[in-house]
Amino acid sequence: MEFTEWIRGRTDDQLRALVSSRPELITPVPAHLEGLASRAASPSAIGRALDRLDRFTLAVVETLAVQDGPTPKECLRALIAAALPPHGDPQAAEPALSAALDRLRELALVYGPDDALDLGPGVRKVLEDPAGLGPRAVDAFRHHAPEQLDEMADDIAPGTAGTGKERLAAALADPAALVASVSPEARAALDQLAWGPPTGRVPNARREVRVATARSPIEELLARGLLAATGEESVTLPREVGLHLRGGRVHRGLPAEPPPLEGPERDRELADRTAAGQAFMFVRAVEELCERWSIEPPGVLRTGGLGVRDLKRTATELDLPEWVTALVVEVAHAAGLIAAGGGVDGEWLPTPGYDLWRVRGTADRWVALAATWLHMDRVPGLVGDRDERDRPLNALHADLRRAAAPGVRAAALGVLAAAPGRAPSRDAVLERLAWEQPRRRGPLREQLTEFALREAEQIGVTGLGALSGHGRALLEGGDTGAAAAMLAPLLPEPVDHVLLQADLTAVAPGPLTSELNRWMTLTADVESKGGATVYRFSEQSIRRALDAGHGGEELLAMLARHSATPMPQALSYLVGDVARRHGRIRVGTASAYVRCDDPALLDQITADRRSAALRLRRLAPTVIASRSSRAALVDSLRAMGYSPVAESLDGDVIISQLDSRRTEAAPPVRAVASANGVDPHVAAAAVRALRAGDAAHLARREPADAPDGQIPRGPATATISALQDAIKQGIRVWIGYLDSQGNATSRILEPARMEGGYLTAYDETRAAVHRFALHRITGVAGV
């Protein structure tokens, strides 16, 4: 049965399953089923489909690949059973084999009835060394000279007829006698290649050697054709020899079931609460990062990314390890909460999207961050490593992108989802992924899996190593509101009060509300974190709040309103003293000037040795000018212990809104399309289009011969009238038409419409729809 006809004979449900499992086949939708079959046989499409197979199903494909053609299911069952424990029981292979064949037929990798199963076109070419077996003898010796093949055939198959390659292939079809004739050392070399890989390296592999002149074990094998030279220093084991050495088995050991997920049992409620606590801390870390960077944004490196020193400083401020800080920064950037901006040199600043994100509920904020992490192609775990040019990989650098990252995260979490209430070990997860995706293996994928597991725990998708309930809801996709609804009851209730202490500290007995947390971060410095956060008030922190536009009385009122303890006298004195001195000195632009109503205070400033670098000059009893800029003058006076404020040209106090710097929002990360399916409505529409296109494709007519005789000619008005009548009556006509070179041709048309000086018609002589210029039609006649 032809593959295209087999595809055409599938039901609509089967075709929908095919395009849902292999969405690349309908991107875009082919014109007909023949085009779908052709696309399904392309190497890239086959490679993607094979990458989705588990180890057992891939072994079924490899077993069919080493057969010469269509294979009955009974034969295939016997070959599979030989590799399954207990070896040789066909009934043990039946359930798993039937399920695998159903899956392979659904993917159109295998087609045909049970008595003639075969691989789809192109599958054998895509598989390299299936099951660790080398190429067939006819392919392994295709680069050898005919004279050399004749000599080898004369040595191992004397008296047989045919070309050297044919005689050699016939002798290797049953290589038992040849294998038995070699020395034990040569047999040991064969055994090393028997179960793969089938290739090896030997010096001077293309040497000419005969059975009689062979001296070494390798020469014995080369002379008998048991090894084939594929290069100057490379050899391969022919497939027929490999199958003989394996005793007819294709695979040594083949587990039909995935390996068990070993790990400790976790109480689901405890795991969910632990994950919720991690989720809350991660959301607060992102919020604190954006608040701090809105006040003191780090610069953008010339090569892009965040500097190492800036990352270390941010980690210290957030009281987090550097790898966790890199995760916070990367997720915030991927979610569009921070972006590069702020001028020519560039700074990392929050975006307007952060302000919208901040006012949402904590559960909704976490869902936005966790979904971004799940789908982003950036790998925060690589921060600190070096690239192939030995350059460091910085946070927010473009080189952190890895296309496989979203798929690896989804696969790792999928393994955890298969073990509810259990925390599988790292090795168990890697072993399960190796069984589920045997073609997708390598050091990078193992590294990405480890990153995914530890980042999921840090973000709050998992708790105590087990997948949480809200994490499972997020992984299943679709309604993100379900994940938020499951997480919300587990989050700690924010408090709206602090405990003011006599030692100028304030203790937050729990997570503060968002607004109170921002206000406390502006007014005090975080001294320690843990079950309770300790803030310390200082002259610098109070002045920071005053610079942001808050008054002294306002600060005291805010503290009194949100304190569960009486206002300490020391704190009242500190706020009053800083507020009383704040703004007594005014700094403007001269380059800059200092203005103060108290001449004695200006005398004190000019007499201070530390002011020499400012080049101050007394203009009036209450005014001093300086060559320094206004910002530099304000910073210098503050460093000397004074509390100046900036002044505008109109004499108004400039309030520095340190927490309101924003930059243009970067586009958020798009959720990548699932590699395992498409929307059912899209699949159904694609199948309908394929069926309609295939019907039209099969109904197409072959080009017809033009009638013999003189090409029709006539007046233009008669030609137009005849064409209009043909369109109305839906009949065919015979026309004469001049091509671009002026040559007269004969056409048979089914006119459809006439507009703009052109006739659109189906040309039976070309079997296609064309547009014809009316002025080139010489005449019309009936058919």
C-alpha positions in Angstrom: 0.0 0.0 0.0 1.3 3.4 -0.9 1.9 5.8 2.0 -0.2 8.6 0.4 -3.1 6.2 -0.2 -2.8 5.1 3.4 -3.0 8.7 4.6 -6.0 9.3 2.4 -7.7 6.3 3.8 -7.5 7.5 7.4 -10.6 8.7 9.1 -11.2 12.3 10.1 -10.6 11.4 13.7 -7.3 9.8 12.9 -6.2 12.7 10.8 -7.1 15.1 13.6 -5.0 13.0 16.0 -2.1 13.1 13.5 -2.1 16.9 13.1 -2.6 17.4 16.8 0.4 15.2 17.6 2.5 16.7 14.8 1.5 20.4 14.6 4.4 21.2 12.3 2.5 19.3 9.5 -0.2 22.0 9.3 2.1 25.0 9.6 0.9 26.1 7.1 -2.0 23.8 6.1 -1.0 21.8 2.9 -3.2 22.2 -0.1 -4.3 18.5 -0.1 -3.5 15.1 1.5 -0.8 14.3 -0.9 1.0 17.5 0.3 0.4 16.3 3.9 2.0 12.9 3.2 4.9 14.6 1.5 5.5 16.9 4.5 5.2 14.0 6.9 8.0 12.3 5.0 10.4 15.2 5.2 13.6 14.6 7.4 12.9 17.6 9.7 9.3 16.5 10.4 10.4 12.9 11.0 13.1 14.0 13.3 10.7 16.0 15.4 8.3 13.0 15.6 11.0 10.6 16.6 12.1 13.0 19.3 8.6 12.6 20.9 8.9 8.8 21.3 9.8 7.0 24.5 12.4 4.4 24.6 10.2 1.4 24.0 8.3 3.0 21.1 11.5 4.1 19.5 12.8 0.5 19.9 9.9 -0.7 17.9 10.8 1.8 15.1 14.4 0.7 15.2 13.4 -3.0 15.0 11.3 -2.3 11.9 14.2 -0.2 10.5 16.6 -3.2 10.4 14.1 -5.3 8.5 14.2 -5.4 4.7 10.6 -4.4 4.1 7.1 -4.9 5.4 7.1 -7.1 8.5 4.2 -9.1 10.0 3.3 -8.2 13.5 4.0 -11.8 14.7 7.7 -11.5 13.6 8.0 -8.0 15.2 6.5 -9.4 18.4 9.1 -12.2 18.5 11.9 -9.7 18.0 10.6 -7.4 20.7 10.0 -10.3 23.1 13.6 -11.4 22.8 14.7 -8.2 24.5 11.9 -8.0 27.1 12.3 -9.8 30.5 11.5 -12.7 30.7 13.3 -13.1 27.4 11.4 -14.9 24.6 7.8 -14.7 25.9 5.8 -13.2 23.0 2.7 -12.7 25.2 4.7 -10.4 27.5 5.3 -8.1 24.6 1.8 -7.9 23.2 0.2 -5.1 25.3 3.1 -2.8 25.1 3.7 -3.6 21.4 0.0 -2.9 20.4 0.0 0.4 22.3 3.3 1.4 20.6 2.0 0.5 17.2 -1.2 2.5 17.8 1.0 5.5 18.7 3.2 5.1 15.7 0.3 4.8 13.3 -1.2 7.9 14.9 2.1 9.7 14.2 2.2 8.2 10.6 5.7 6.8 11.4 4.4 3.3 10.8 1.7 2.4 8.3 0.1 -0.7 6.8 -2.0 -3.6 8.2 -0.7 -6.0 10.9 0.5 -8.5 8.4 2.6 -5.9 6.5 3.9 -3.2 8.9 6.4 -0.8 7.4 8.0 2.5 8.3 6.9 5.7 6.6 9.0 7.1 3.8 12.2 8.6 4.9 12.2 7.2 8.5 15.0 4.7 7.7 17.2 7.5 6.3 16.7 9.7 9.4 17.6 6.9 11.8 21.4 6.7 12.1 22.7 3.3 13.3 19.3 2.1 14.6 19.7 0.1 17.8 23.5 0.6 17.6 23.7 -1.5 14.4 25.9 -0.4 11.5 24.9 -0.1 7.8 24.1 -3.1 5.6 27.1 -4.7 3.9 26.1 -3.3 0.5 26.2 0.2 2.0 29.3 -0.4 4.2 31.4 -1.4 1.2 30.1 1.1 -1.3 33.3 3.1 -1.3 35.6 0.2 -1.9 37.2 -0.3 -5.2 35.7 -3.1 -7.3 39.0 -4.9 -7.6 39.4 -5.0 -3.8 35.8 -6.3 -3.4 36.6 -9.1 -6.0 39.7 -10.2 -4.0 37.7 -10.2 -0.8 34.9 -12.2 -2.4 37.4 -14.7 -3.9 38.9 -15.3 -0.4 35.6 -15.8 1.5 33.2 -17.0 -1.2 35.2 -18.7 -4.0 33.3 -20.1 -6.9 30.2 -17.9 -6.5 28.8 -15.8 -9.4 28.1 -12.1 -9.5 30.0 -8.9 -8.9 32.4 -8.6 -5.9 29.9 -6.5 -3.9 27.0 -9.0 -4.5 29.2 -12.0 -3.6 30.5 -10.3 -0.5 27.0 -9.3 0.6 25.7 -12.9 0.0 28.6 -14.3 2.1 27.9 -11.9 5.0 24.2 -12.7 5.0 25.2 -15.7 7.1 28.5 -14.8 8.6 28.7 -17.7 11.2 31.5 -19.5 9.4 33.5 -16.4 8.9 33.2 -15.4 12.5 34.2 -18.9 13.7 37.3 -18.7 11.5 38.9 -15.7 13.2 41.3 -15.8 16.2 40.0 -15.2 19.8 41.6 -11.8 19.8 39.7 -10.8 16.6 36.5 -12.3 18.1 37.0 -10.1 21.2 37.3 -7.0 19.0 34.0 -7.9 17.3 32.3 -8.4 20.7 33.3 -4.9 21.7 31.4 -3.5 18.7 28.4 -5.9 18.8 26.1 -3.9 21.0 27.2 -0.5 19.6 28.4 1.9 18.7 29.3 -0.1 15.6 32.2 2.2 14.6 35.8 2.2 15.7 39.1 3.8 14.8 42.2 2.0 13.5 45.3 3.3 11.7 45.4 2.8 8.0 41.9 1.3 7.8 42.0 1.2 4.0 45.0 -1.1 3.8 44.8 -3.9 1.2 45.0 -7.2 3.0 44.1 -10.8 2.0 43.1 -13.7 4.3 46.4 -15.4 3.7 48.5 -12.3 4.5 46.5 -11.1 7.6 48.8 -10.8 10.6 46.9 -8.9 13.2 43.3 -9.4 14.6 42.1 -6.2 12.8 43.6 -7.5 9.5 41.8 -10.8 9.9 38.5 -8.9 10.2 39.2 -6.5 7.3 40.2 -9.4 5.0 37.0 -11.3 5.7 34.7 -8.3 5.4 33.7 -8.6 9.0 34.8 -4.9 9.3 34.4 -2.3 6.6 36.7 0.7 6.2 34.6 3.9 6.0 37.6 6.3 6.1 41.4 6.4 6.5 41.2 5.6 10.2 37.6 4.5 10.8 35.8 1.1 10.4 32.3 -0.1 10.9 30.6 -3.4 11.7 28.2 -4.5 8.9 24.6 -4.9 10.2 24.5 -8.6 9.2 27.5 -9.3 11.3 26.2 -7.3 14.3 22.8 -9.2 14.2 24.7 -12.5 14.2 26.8 -11.5 17.1 23.7 -10.5 19.0 22.1 -13.9 18.5 19.4 -12.4 16.2 18.2 -9.9 18.9 17.9 -6.3 17.9 18.1 -4.9 21.5 20.0 -6.3 24.5 17.5 -5.2 27.2 14.3 -3.3 26.6 12.1 -2.1 29.5 8.5 -1.8 28.4 7.6 0.4 31.4 9.2 3.6 32.5 11.6 3.4 35.5 10.0 4.0 38.9 10.2 7.5 40.4 12.0 6.9 43.7 12.0 9.5 46.4 10.5 10.3 49.8 6.7 10.7 50.3 5.5 14.2 51.1 2.4 15.3 52.9 0.5 17.2 50.2 -0.8 19.9 52.5 2.6 20.5 53.9 4.2 20.6 50.4 1.5 23.1 49.2 2.0 25.4 52.2 5.8 25.3 51.8 5.5 26.1 48.1 3.1 28.9 48.9 5.6 30.4 51.3 8.3 30.3 48.6 5.9 31.8 46.1 5.1 34.7 48.5 8.9 35.3 49.1 9.6 35.3 45.4 6.9 37.8 44.6 8.2 40.1 47.4 11.8 39.7 46.1 10.7 40.8 42.6 8.8 43.8 44.1 11.8 44.8 46.3 14.1 44.5 43.3 11.9 46.9 41.2 11.6 49.3 44.1 15.3 49.5 44.7 16.2 49.8 41.0 13.6 52.6 40.6 15.8 54.6 43.1 19.3 53.4 42.3 19.2 51.7 38.9 22.3 49.8 37.8 23.9 50.5 34.5 23.7 48.5 31.3 27.0 47.0 30.2 28.4 48.0 26.8 27.9 44.4 25.7 24.5 44.2 27.3 23.5 42.7 30.5 24.0 43.4 34.2 27.5 43.9 35.7 28.9 41.4 38.1 29.3 44.0 40.8 25.7 45.2 40.4 24.5 41.6 40.7 26.5 41.1 43.9 25.3 44.4 45.3 21.7 43.5 44.5 22.1 40.1 46.1 23.3 41.8 49.3 20.4 44.2 49.3 17.9 41.4 48.8 19.7 39.1 51.2 19.6 36.3 48.7 22.2 34.0 47.1 23.6 35.3 43.8 21.9 32.5 41.8 18.5 33.3 43.3 19.1 37.0 42.6 19.9 36.2 39.0 16.6 34.2 38.8 14.6 37.1 40.3 16.2 39.5 37.8 15.7 37.3 34.8 12.1 36.5 35.5 11.3 40.2 36.2 12.9 41.1 32.9 11.1 38.3 31.0 7.8 39.4 32.5 8.3 42.9 31.2 8.7 44.5 34.7 12.2 45.8 34.1 13.9 46.9 30.9 16.9 48.9 29.7 16.4 52.6 29.4 17.4 55.9 31.0 19.5 57.6 28.4 22.5 57.0 26.2 24.5 54.8 28.6 21.4 52.9 29.7 20.1 51.8 33.0 18.0 48.9 34.2 14.7 50.5 35.3 11.2 49.3 36.1 8.6 49.7 33.4 5.0 51.0 33.6 4.0 47.3 33.5 5.4 47.0 37.0 3.0 49.6 38.3 0.1 47.5 36.8 1.5 44.3 38.2 2.1 45.7 41.7 -1.6 46.6 42.3 -2.8 43.0 41.5 -3.3 40.4 44.2 -0.3 38.4 45.4 -1.6 35.1 43.9 -2.2 36.8 40.5 1.2 38.4 40.6 2.8 35.0 41.3 0.9 33.3 38.4 2.3 36.0 36.0 5.8 35.4 37.2 5.6 31.6 37.3 4.0 31.4 33.9 6.7 33.6 32.5 9.4 31.4 34.0 7.8 28.3 32.6 7.7 29.6 29.0 10.8 31.9 28.8 13.8 30.7 26.8 16.4 32.3 29.1 18.4 30.2 31.5 19.3 32.1 34.7 21.3 29.1 36.0 24.0 29.9 33.4 24.8 33.3 35.1 28.4 33.1 36.2 29.5 30.4 33.7 31.6 31.1 30.6 30.8 30.8 27.0 32.8 29.1 24.3 35.1 32.1 24.0 35.8 32.1 27.8 33.7 35.2 28.4 31.6 35.4 31.5 27.8 35.1 31.0 26.2 38.0 32.9 22.6 38.3 34.0 20.3 39.9 31.4 22.8 39.1 28.6 21.5 37.9 25.2 23.7 34.8 25.4 21.5 33.3 28.1 18.9 32.2 25.6 18.5 28.4 25.0 15.7 27.3 22.7 15.3 24.0 24.6 14.8 25.6 28.0 10.9 25.8 28.0 10.6 22.2 26.8 13.0 20.9 29.5 11.1 22.7 32.2 7.8 21.4 31.1 9.2 17.8 30.8 10.9 18.0 34.3 7.7 19.2 35.9 5.7 16.6 33.9 7.8 13.9 35.6 7.0 15.4 39.0 3.3 15.5 38.1 3.5 11.7 37.4 4.5 11.2 41.1 1.9 13.0 43.1 2.8 13.4 46.8 6.4 12.2 46.1 9.7 14.1 45.8 11.7 12.2 43.2 15.4 12.5 43.4 17.5 14.2 40.7 18.8 10.9 39.4 15.3 9.5 39.2 14.0 12.5 37.2 17.0 12.3 34.8 16.5 8.5 34.4 12.8 9.0 33.7 13.5 11.7 31.1 16.1 9.5 29.5 13.3 6.9 29.0 10.7 9.3 27.9 12.9 11.3 25.5 15.9 9.0 24.6 16.8 11.1 21.5 16.9 14.3 23.6 19.9 13.6 25.8 23.1 15.3 26.5 25.0 17.3 29.1 23.1 20.5 28.3 19.7 18.9 28.8 20.8 17.4 32.1 22.1 20.8 33.3 18.8 22.4 32.2 16.9 19.8 34.1 18.8 20.5 37.3 18.3 24.2 36.9 14.5 23.6 36.3 14.2 21.5 39.5 15.9 24.0 41.8 14.3 27.1 40.2 10.8 25.5 40.6 11.4 25.0 44.3 12.7 28.6 44.7 9.7 30.1 42.7 7.2 28.0 44.6 6.0 25.7 41.9 7.2 22.8 44.0 7.4 22.4 47.8 9.8 20.0 49.5 10.6 18.6 46.1 7.0 17.6 45.3 4.8 19.4 42.7 2.3 21.6 44.5 -1.4 21.8 43.7 -1.1 25.3 42.3 2.0 24.3 40.4 0.1 21.4 38.8 -2.8 23.7 37.8 -0.2 26.1 36.2 1.5 23.2 34.4 -1.8 21.9 32.9 -2.2 25.4 31.3 -5.3 27.0 30.1 -7.0 28.7 33.0 -4.4 30.5 35.1 -7.1 31.7 37.4 -7.4 28.1 38.8 -3.7 28.3 39.9 -4.3 31.7 41.5 -7.5 30.4 43.3 -5.6 27.4 44.7 -2.7 29.5 45.9 -4.6 32.5 47.4 -5.9 30.7 50.6 -2.3 29.4 51.3 -0.6 32.8 51.3 0.1 34.5 54.6 -2.2 37.4 55.4 -0.3 40.7 55.1 -0.3 42.9 58.2 -0.8 46.7 58.3 1.2 47.5 61.4 4.7 47.5 62.9 6.1 47.4 66.4 8.2 50.6 67.0 11.1 50.0 69.4 13.0 52.5 71.6 16.3 51.7 69.8 15.1 53.4 66.6 14.0 50.1 65.1 10.6 48.8 63.9 9.6 45.1 63.8 7.2 43.9 61.1 5.5 40.8 62.7 4.7 39.4 59.3 4.6 40.4 55.6 3.5 44.0 55.3 0.9 45.2 52.9 2.3 46.4 49.6 1.9 50.1 50.3 3.2 49.9 53.9 6.1 47.9 52.7 7.0 50.5 50.1 6.7 53.3 52.7 8.8 51.5 55.3 11.5 50.7 52.7 11.6 54.5 51.9 11.6 55.7 55.5 13.9 53.0 57.1 16.6 50.6 56.2 16.1 46.8 56.4 18.4 45.5 59.1 17.4 41.8 59.1 14.9 39.4 57.5 13.3 36.2 58.7 10.1 35.4 60.4 9.9 39.1 61.2 11.6 42.0 59.3 13.5 44.5 61.3 13.8 48.1 60.0 16.2 50.7 61.4 15.5 54.4 61.3 18.5 56.8 60.8 19.1 60.4 59.9 19.8 59.3 56.3 16.6 57.2 56.0 14.5 60.0 57.4 16.1 62.5 55.1 15.4 60.1 52.2 11.7 60.3 53.0 11.8 64.1 53.4 13.5 64.4 50.0 10.7 62.3 48.5 8.2 65.0 49.6 7.0 63.8 53.0 6.9 66.3 55.8 8.0 65.7 59.4 4.5 65.8 60.8 3.3 63.5 58.1 6.0 61.0 58.9 5.1 61.0 62.6 1.4 60.7 61.9 2.1 57.7 59.5 4.2 56.0 62.1 1.7 56.5 64.8 -1.2 55.2 62.6 0.7 52.0 61.7 2.4 51.2 65.0 0.9 48.8 67.5 3.2 50.3 70.2 3.5 53.9 71.5 5.7 56.2 69.6 9.2 56.1 71.2 10.5 59.5 72.3 13.9 58.9 70.6 12.2 58.4 67.2 10.1 61.5 67.6 13.2 63.5 68.4 15.1 62.1 65.5 12.3 62.9 63.0 11.7 66.4 64.4 15.4 67.2 64.5 16.0 66.0 60.9 12.9 67.8 59.7 13.8 71.0 61.4 17.2 71.1 59.8 15.9 69.8 56.4 15.6 72.5 53.8 17.1 75.4 55.8 19.8 75.5 53.1 18.6 76.0 49.6 20.7 75.1 46.6 20.0 76.5 43.1 21.7 77.0 39.8 24.5 79.5 39.4 26.3 77.0 38.3 24.8 76.6 41.8 24.2 78.7 44.8 23.5 78.3 48.4 20.7 80.4 50.0 20.0 80.5 53.7 18.1 83.0 56.0 20.7 82.4 58.7 24.0 84.2 57.8 25.7 82.4 60.7 25.1 79.0 59.2 26.6 80.3 55.9 29.6 81.5 57.8 30.0 78.0 59.3 29.9 76.5 55.8 32.5 78.8 54.3 34.8 78.4 57.3 34.6 74.6 56.9 37.8 73.2 55.4 35.8 70.5 53.5 34.1 73.2 51.5 37.3 74.3 49.8 36.8 72.0 46.8 33.4 73.6 46.2 34.9 77.0 45.4 32.3 78.9 47.4 31.9 82.7 47.0 29.8 84.9 49.3 27.5 87.0 47.1 25.3 88.4 49.9 24.8 87.7 53.6 22.3 85.0 52.8 23.7 83.7 49.4 26.8 81.7 48.4 27.7 80.8 44.8 29.6 77.8 43.7 31.1 76.5 40.4 29.9 73.0 41.2 26.6 71.7 39.8 23.5 71.8 41.9 23.4 68.0 42.4 27.1 67.9 43.3 26.7 70.8 45.7 23.7 69.1 47.4 25.6 65.8 47.8 28.7 67.6 49.2 26.8 69.6 51.8 25.0 66.4 52.9 28.3 64.6 53.2 29.5 67.5 55.5 26.5 66.9 57.8 24.0 69.5 56.6 20.5 69.0 55.2 20.1 71.1 52.1 17.2 70.8 49.6 17.3 71.6 45.9 15.6 74.8 44.7 14.1 75.6 41.3 14.7 78.8 39.3 11.4 80.1 40.8 12.6 79.5 44.3 10.4 76.4 44.8 11.6 73.3 46.6 12.3 70.5 44.1 10.9 67.2 45.4 12.9 64.3 44.2 10.6 61.4 43.5 13.2 58.8 43.8 10.8 55.9 43.5 9.0 56.9 40.3 11.7 56.4 37.5 10.3 54.3 34.7 11.4 53.2 31.2 9.6 51.9 28.2 8.2 48.4 28.7 9.8 45.5 26.9 7.5 43.0 25.2 6.6 40.2 27.6 7.5 36.6 26.9 5.1 34.8 24.7 3.9 31.4 25.7 5.4 29.0 23.3 3.0 26.7 21.4 2.9 23.2 22.9 5.0 20.7 21.0 2.5 17.9 21.8 -0.8 19.3 20.4 -2.8 22.1 18.9 -6.2 23.4 19.6 -8.9 20.9 18.7 -10.9 23.4 16.7 -7.8 24.3 14.7 -7.1 20.6 14.0 -10.7 20.0 12.9 -10.6 23.0 10.6 -7.3 21.9 9.1 -8.7 18.4 8.4 -11.8 19.9 6.7 -9.5 22.0 4.5 -7.3 19.0 3.7 -10.3 16.9 2.7 -11.7 19.7 0.5 -8.4 20.4 -1.1 -7.8 16.7 -1.7 -11.2 16.3 -3.4 -10.4 19.2 -5.7 -7.0 17.8 -6.3 -8.3 14.4 -7.3 -11.1 15.9 -9.5 -8.7 18.0 -11.5 -8.8 17.4 -15.3 -5.8 16.6 -17.4 -4.9 19.2 -20.1 -7.0 18.9 -23.2 -5.8 19.1 -26.8 -6.9 22.2 -28.7 -9.1 21.6 -31.8 -7.5 21.3 -35.2 -8.2 24.0 -37.8 -7.9 27.7 -38.2 -7.6 29.7 -35.0 -10.8 31.7 -34.4 -10.7 35.3 -35.4 -13.4 38.0 -35.4 -14.3 41.6 -34.5 -13.6 42.7 -30.9 -17.2 43.6 -30.2 -18.4 40.1 -31.3 -15.6 38.6 -29.2 -16.7 40.5 -26.0 -20.3 39.6 -26.6 -19.6 35.9 -27.2 -17.6 35.8 -23.9 -20.3 37.4 -22.0 -22.8 34.9 -23.3 -20.5 32.0 -22.3 -20.2 33.4 -18.8 -24.0 33.6 -18.4 -24.6 30.1 -19.9 -21.6 28.5 -18.3 -20.4 26.9 -21.5 -16.9 26.3 -22.9 -15.5 28.3 -25.8 -12.6 28.0 -28.2 -10.5 31.2 -28.5 -7.4 32.4 -30.3 -4.9 34.2 -28.1 -1.7 36.1 -28.8 1.2 35.4 -26.3 3.7 38.0 -25.3 5.8 37.3 -28.4 2.8 37.8 -30.7 2.4 34.2 -31.5 -1.2 33.0 -32.0 -2.2 30.0 -29.8 -5.4 28.0 -29.5 -7.2 27.7 -26.1 -10.3 26.0 -24.7 -11.7 28.0 -21.8 -14.5 27.9 -19.2 -15.0 31.7 -18.7 -15.7 32.8 -15.1 -15.8 36.6 -15.0 -14.7 39.6 -17.1 -13.5 42.8 -15.5 -10.8 45.5 -15.8 -9.9 44.5 -19.4 -9.2 40.9 -18.3 -11.0 37.6 -18.6 -10.6 35.0 -15.8 -11.2 31.5 -17.0 -10.3 27.9 -16.5 -7.9 26.9 -19.3 -8.5 23.3 -20.2 -5.4 23.2 -22.5 -3.2 24.1 -19.5 -5.4 22.5 -16.7 -5.2 25.7 -14.6 -7.0 29.0 -14.0 -5.5 32.0 -15.9 -6.3 35.6 -16.6 -6.3 36.7 -20.3 -6.0 40.2 -21.6 -9.1 40.9 -23.7 -7.2 42.8 -26.4 -5.1 39.7 -27.1 -8.1 37.5 -27.8 -8.3 37.2 -31.6 -11.8 35.5 -31.7 -14.2 33.1 -30.1 -15.9 29.9 -31.5 -18.0 27.2 -30.0 -16.5 23.9 -29.0 
